[in-house]
Amino acid sequence: MRIARHRPESILEVGCGYGKQLLALRRHLDVPMTGVDFSPSQLGRARGFLRGLDGIGLALASGARLPFPDRSFDLVLTSAVILHNPPPIAEAMRREVIRVSRRLAAHN
């Protein structure tokens, strides 16, 4: 996984869904991870999917208003999230990703 090469010290995934990317990242990195999603049902699925994995937190949140201080995470990841929003919300999400990232932002 290319992200592992950058050796992030902490990761936030915006729009984590049921946790597929977090699980893939965990296979390569043992760092604190947090996933946020706006969907309570997806987070419920993620809790089950990621059960037994330590160091992965999940939170209900909008990518346009992340509940974290500036520069909270070494790397912030989004995948197929920003493009599914109208331009004003997509721009707010991009700003939030940059705001909470200390070093890297990865967008797929």
Secondary structure, 3 states (H helix, E strand, C coil): CHHHHCCCCCEEEECCCCCHHHHHHHCCCCCCEEEEECCHHHHHHHHHHCCCCCCEEEEECECCECCCCCCCEEEEEECCCHHHCCHHHHHHHHHHHHHHEEEEEEEC
